Amino acid sequence: MRGRYPHAAVLLMIADLILGATPRTSQQPASPKGPRASLRKAEPNLHAPDLYSDKLRLQFCVVNLPGADSPASYIEAFYEVYFVPEAAFNQTIKKTVDQGSNLTSPTQFTDKILLGKGRFRIKHLATIDDRTHFEGPIGFRSKVADNLRTKFATVLTSFAVKIYDGKLKTPFYRSSFFMTHPFDDDPANPSRAIPREVLYTNFFITGNGDLFTSQWRRTPGDTTWHP
């Protein structure tokens, strides 16, 4: 594809795969029945304002923490949420592919809209509910011009997190970003698109000291891992 404009289907595949989930390793917790990304027909520049929610919330969850019961354990995080218009996303991907490089930072998207940002620190991490933290709501629809509200635009969540595990006596750091679309799958009918209302960022620390991340949807109290 070097030197050529990638096909829309390739762009959508890149958007779904880049940093969407941590690649599986031999030590990564298994999830034999985890969710799978839906396959959708590429519909470039399809105006779809009905798929843009008024507000977005962020859910941060540490699914597993060896030192959850330790009073020394804590989480600190900083995040930024951006909207990247479809045309701007395509241009950045084309430039990246033409240069033979990789998409590694939100700063590569020069034409993006900051929707919101914040930081938090939490302790008392004994239960999954304790380790699930919500931020927002942040405005979405009102911050995006109507002509930019296309179906396959991109919502980008950039985050930097420090998780200290009191049992392992180790701080874990991760600075990364996730990308997704303004719409989500209807849980009752996965073939139907509905406005996205929650952005998910999940962490899993193993007893061996490995840190994994994903952006799969999580229901309250769910302790299974979806890579």
C-alpha positions as CSV (number, residue, x, y, z in Angstrom):
1,M,0.0,0.0,0.0
2,R,3.0,2.3,0.2
3,G,2.5,5.4,-2.0
4,R,-1.2,4.6,-2.5
5,Y,-4.3,5.7,-0.7
6,P,-5.5,2.7,1.4
7,H,-8.9,1.3,0.6
8,A,-11.7,2.4,3.1
9,A,-12.0,-1.2,4.4
10,V,-8.3,-1.2,5.3
11,L,-8.7,2.1,7.1
12,L,-11.5,0.6,9.2
13,M,-9.5,-2.5,10.0
14,I,-6.6,-0.4,11.1
15,A,-8.9,1.7,13.3
16,D,-10.4,-1.4,14.9
17,L,-7.1,-3.1,15.5
18,I,-4.5,-0.5,16.4
19,L,-4.2,-0.5,20.2
20,G,-7.7,-1.9,20.5
21,A,-6.5,-4.8,22.6
22,T,-3.2,-6.1,23.9
23,P,-1.7,-8.9,21.7
24,R,-2.0,-12.3,23.4
25,T,1.1,-13.8,25.0
26,S,1.6,-17.1,26.7
27,Q,1.1,-15.3,30.1
28,Q,-2.0,-13.3,29.2
29,P,-5.2,-14.5,30.9
30,A,-7.3,-16.5,28.6
31,S,-10.8,-15.5,27.5
32,P,-12.2,-18.4,25.4
33,K,-15.7,-16.9,25.2
34,G,-14.7,-13.2,25.1
35,P,-16.6,-10.7,22.9
36,R,-15.7,-10.4,19.2
37,A,-15.6,-7.2,17.1
38,S,-18.5,-6.9,14.7
39,L,-17.8,-6.9,11.0
40,R,-19.5,-3.9,9.4
41,K,-19.8,-2.8,5.8
42,A,-17.5,0.1,5.0
43,E,-19.7,3.2,4.5
44,P,-17.3,6.1,4.0
45,N,-18.5,9.6,4.8
46,L,-22.0,8.4,5.8
47,H,-23.7,11.3,7.6
48,A,-25.1,9.7,10.8
49,P,-25.9,12.3,13.5
50,D,-28.3,9.9,15.2
51,L,-25.3,7.8,16.2
52,Y,-23.8,10.6,18.3
53,S,-24.8,10.6,22.0
54,D,-25.2,13.9,23.8
55,K,-22.7,12.8,26.5
56,L,-19.9,10.3,26.9
57,R,-18.8,8.7,30.2
58,L,-15.5,6.9,30.8
59,Q,-15.1,3.7,32.7
60,F,-11.7,2.7,34.1
61,C,-11.5,-0.8,35.6
62,V,-8.6,-2.7,37.1
63,V,-10.1,-6.2,36.5
64,N,-7.4,-8.0,38.5
65,L,-4.9,-6.7,41.0
66,P,-2.8,-9.2,43.2
67,G,-2.6,-6.6,46.0
68,A,-6.2,-5.6,45.9
69,D,-6.5,-6.1,49.7
70,S,-3.4,-4.1,50.5
71,P,-4.0,-0.6,51.9
72,A,-0.8,0.5,50.1
73,S,-2.3,-0.2,46.6
74,Y,-3.7,2.8,44.6
75,I,-4.4,4.0,41.1
76,E,-3.5,7.3,39.5
77,A,-4.5,8.3,36.0
78,F,-4.7,11.1,33.5
79,Y,-6.8,11.0,30.4
80,E,-7.8,13.0,27.3
81,V,-10.7,12.2,24.9
82,Y,-10.6,13.5,21.3
83,F,-12.8,13.4,18.3
84,V,-11.0,12.8,15.0
85,P,-13.1,13.6,11.9
86,E,-13.2,10.8,9.3
87,A,-11.3,12.8,6.7
88,A,-8.6,13.8,9.1
89,F,-8.2,10.2,10.3
90,N,-7.9,8.9,6.7
91,Q,-5.3,11.6,5.9
92,T,-3.2,10.6,8.9
93,I,-3.3,6.9,8.0
94,K,-2.4,7.7,4.4
95,K,0.6,9.8,5.5
96,T,1.7,7.1,8.0
97,V,1.4,4.3,5.4
98,D,3.2,6.4,2.7
99,Q,6.1,7.0,5.1
100,G,6.3,3.3,6.0
101,S,5.9,4.2,9.7
102,N,3.4,3.2,12.5
103,L,0.7,5.0,14.3
104,T,2.1,5.4,17.8
105,S,0.8,8.6,19.3
106,P,-2.3,10.8,19.4
107,T,-0.1,13.7,18.4
108,Q,0.1,12.3,14.9
109,F,-3.6,13.4,14.5
110,T,-3.1,17.1,14.0
111,D,-6.8,17.8,13.2
112,K,-8.7,16.6,16.3
113,I,-11.2,18.1,18.7
114,L,-10.6,17.8,22.5
115,L,-13.8,16.6,24.1
116,G,-12.6,16.4,27.7
117,K,-9.7,15.6,30.0
118,G,-9.2,14.9,33.7
119,R,-7.2,13.0,36.3
120,F,-8.1,10.9,39.3
121,R,-6.6,8.8,42.2
122,I,-8.4,6.0,44.0
123,K,-7.5,3.7,46.9
124,H,-9.4,1.0,48.7
125,L,-9.3,-1.5,45.8
126,A,-10.5,-4.7,47.5
127,T,-13.5,-5.4,45.2
128,I,-14.2,-5.1,41.5
129,D,-16.6,-2.3,42.3
130,D,-13.9,-0.5,44.2
131,R,-11.6,-0.8,41.2
132,T,-14.2,0.5,38.7
133,H,-14.1,4.2,38.3
134,F,-16.3,6.5,36.2
135,E,-15.4,9.9,34.8
136,G,-17.6,12.4,33.0
137,P,-20.1,13.0,31.6
138,I,-18.3,15.0,28.9
139,G,-20.1,16.8,26.0
140,F,-20.0,15.0,22.7
141,R,-22.6,15.9,20.1
142,S,-22.5,19.6,20.8
143,K,-18.8,19.7,20.3
144,V,-18.8,18.1,16.8
145,A,-20.1,20.1,13.8
146,D,-23.0,18.5,12.1
147,N,-21.1,17.9,8.8
148,L,-18.4,16.0,10.7
149,R,-20.9,13.5,12.4
150,T,-20.2,10.6,10.1
151,K,-20.6,7.0,11.1
152,F,-16.9,6.0,10.8
153,A,-15.3,9.0,12.5
154,T,-13.0,8.2,15.4
155,V,-13.2,8.7,19.2
156,L,-9.7,8.6,20.7
157,T,-9.0,8.0,24.4
158,S,-5.4,8.8,25.5
159,F,-4.3,7.8,29.0
160,A,-1.4,7.6,31.3
161,V,-1.8,5.4,34.4
162,K,0.2,4.4,37.4
163,I,-1.1,1.4,39.4
164,Y,0.8,0.5,42.6
165,D,0.4,-3.0,43.8
166,G,0.9,-3.3,47.5
167,K,1.4,-7.1,47.4
168,L,4.0,-7.1,44.6
169,K,5.4,-3.8,45.9
170,T,5.7,-2.7,42.3
171,P,4.4,0.4,40.4
172,F,3.0,-0.3,37.0
173,Y,3.0,2.4,34.3
174,R,1.2,2.5,31.0
175,S,0.8,5.4,28.6
176,S,-1.2,4.6,25.5
177,F,-4.4,5.3,23.6
178,F,-7.5,3.5,22.3
179,M,-9.6,4.3,19.2
180,T,-13.2,3.4,18.5
181,H,-16.2,4.7,16.6
182,P,-19.0,7.0,17.8
183,F,-21.4,4.0,17.6
184,D,-21.6,0.8,19.6
185,D,-23.3,-2.5,19.0
186,D,-26.7,-2.9,20.5
187,P,-26.3,-5.7,23.1
188,A,-29.8,-7.0,22.2
189,N,-29.0,-7.0,18.5
190,P,-25.3,-6.8,17.6
191,S,-26.1,-6.2,13.9
192,R,-27.7,-2.9,14.9
193,A,-25.6,0.2,15.7
194,I,-26.6,2.5,18.6
195,P,-24.9,5.7,19.9
196,R,-21.9,5.0,22.1
197,E,-22.3,6.3,25.6
198,V,-19.4,4.8,27.5
199,L,-15.7,4.5,26.7
200,Y,-13.9,1.6,28.4
201,T,-10.3,1.3,29.6
202,N,-9.5,-2.0,31.4
203,F,-6.3,-3.1,33.1
204,F,-5.3,-6.6,34.3
205,I,-2.2,-7.3,36.4
206,T,-1.1,-10.9,36.8
207,G,0.6,-12.4,39.8
208,N,3.8,-12.6,37.6
209,G,3.7,-8.8,37.3
210,D,2.4,-8.5,33.7
211,L,0.1,-5.6,32.8
212,F,-2.5,-6.0,30.1
213,T,-5.0,-3.5,28.7
214,S,-8.2,-3.6,26.6
215,Q,-11.2,-1.5,25.7
216,W,-13.9,-4.2,25.7
217,R,-17.3,-3.3,27.2
218,R,-17.7,-4.5,30.8
219,T,-20.8,-5.1,32.7
220,P,-20.9,-4.3,36.5
221,G,-19.0,-6.9,38.6
222,D,-17.6,-8.7,35.5
223,T,-14.2,-10.1,36.4
224,T,-13.5,-12.1,33.2
225,W,-10.9,-10.7,30.9
226,H,-11.5,-9.8,27.3
227,P,-8.2,-9.1,25.5
